[in-house]
């Protein structure tokens, strides 16, 4: 064993305790592996338990995995990796069956799992549990199992992936409750830390979604892909002084309509699919209508449904709106866009392997290319299970061939040099405001250039972290830099990435942008593009 292991060695060290991490941990235990799960909050804290809509899976008589695949590719705006998407859609029924076997109580009618409809799906194929509490039901079920089956360290941050001779061999940690530092050796390391929604001012993501896995992987030399593509959800309840609350896609799937504050139903001006158009289209339509009316929101109307029906189908959403003084059965609900899902992340193949041997990534932290430039609703929870299962098969199933990990990209990019003028952001909120204003729903070249340089200056002034807040700020800054510089380089509009100065989608840009640790030649090229930017 290498010198890394001062506090123990495990076959698998999993960083993150959402569905991706717990699914991988439980599947690895089924193969007899020793597993350590490291989570920086409580075991059940993370994006999974906030997922309302459900899981996309073709189970209906009028549906098929091929139809699901077609919808996934269509939503991804030309950048979906078809092999990954095919795996996702065709393996979906087996992974949902895994959850059933573990005891997840999916909603049923007469014994059959009920199927809901969501935007950009051509059929009803969304399975849900507890109405709009799908993520909570899954997280409660799996976290209870995990605490019996694997070793869990909560309130513990992974601060560094240890790489020796080109291979990940362990994880260094910081425990926020007692400020202790430890190191754990690992046969393999799995990043399952979720997305980076907290790099934006307004987000549906929980406070823990600070992009830690992407930052850890980038520092370890792994490649990062597609960070310009952040999905903004069109319907979030954003009230002064209150946490942002997601109003599920499924509400529109059940017939809710969108109106501007002047009473105009507007989606027919933007897309023939109306409220069921892909999220990027609906979000930009709302942005345009808010600009037209001068309001900070639009209105979601499902008042043709009764209170009893709403309380049964959307118990969490209906109750939260009532707490805010809004009765969805009588009132139109004010909604506005919010950062929701990070399509980009640590570049992997369809087995969860990164470009660093021994380092894997699954779930929202990973980028298989399955979502392309715009994720299809309810494919996210599904993705975590499908590729976590395949990762475990790769590691522990003797019947699965060894294969080759993803090759390093010959044309990988690097970030701007850390500009050493010792400027630092006053807080993470300053980074979030910059990202919302200049790397948000509508982007421009000057805004992106300014953001990239300011972020590089802040990075240059960052001291070594000594607290959870410091580590999270470092993660947010890393992800923000990757997102801003990727968006600056992509001189077109595609999916969730919209450039006002390059509004067309171009065949020449039907490719991925990959970043890797600095290279002097690329640095000089990027630096030349910021001339004249303050």
Buried (B, 14 or more C-beta within 10 A) or exposed (E): EEEBBEBBBBBBBBBBBBBBBBBBBBBBBEBEBBBBBBBBBEBBBBBBBBBBBBBBBBBBEEBBBEBBBBBBBBBBBBBBBBEBBBBBBBBBEEBBEBBEEBEBEBBEEEEEBBBBBBBBBBBBBBBBBBBBBBBBBBBBBBBBBBBEBBBBBBBBBBBBBBBEEEBBBBBBBBBBEEEEEBBBBBBBBBBBBBBBBBBBBBBBBBEBBBBBBBBBBBBBBBBBBBBBBBBBBBBBBBEEEEEBBBBBBBBBBBEBBBBBBEEBBBBEEBBEBBBBBBBBBBBBBBBBBBEEBEBEBBBBBBBEBEEEBBBEBBBBBBEBBBEEEBEBBEBBBBBBBBBBBBBBBBBBBBBBBBBBBBBBBBBBBBBBBBBBBBBBBBBBBBBBBBBBBBBBBBBBEEEEEEEEBBEBBEEBBBBBBBBEEEBBBEEBEBBBBBBBEBBBBBBBBEBBBBBBBBBBBBBBBBEEBEEBEBBBBBBBBBBBBBBBBBBBBBBBBBBBBBBEEBEEBEEEBEEBBBBBBEEEEBBEEBBEBBEEEE
